């Protein structure tokens, strides 16, 4: 059963370059977290990452994920999205360029030229439970 993102959360993601903390599970079961750029497609959250990143490796092995969004201008509010992730080689470069333009105003190749040939993946997080509110 999937959960829905609130309209307020979708608006926050659309209107501001808000960062998200993404938690995945390591092979030994311990948590791994990283801060990332984020957008959404309807009720799914979208993240781009390197195909060989720890986050991508963890999600391919175990798709359970938690994403926490905490707006910087409201430090005592947050939304935690628990869900399952799908990792796809298709669309990773395009998603990263879209996110880079949103967060930096530049295409990713112009923002970080050293990463030009890195293989990318798109991560789609389908919410199962949404906790907290904005």
CORSUL-V311979 format. One record per helix or strand. SS is the DSSP state (@ for helix, = for strand). FROM is the first residue (numbers start at 1). TO is the last residue. If there is no record, write none. Layout:
BEGIN
SS FROM TO
SS FROM TO
END
This chain:
BEGIN
@ 7 15
= 20 25
= 31 36
= 39 41
= 44 50
@ 54 61
= 64 69
= 78 88
@ 92 104
@ 108 111
@ 113 115
= 120 133
END
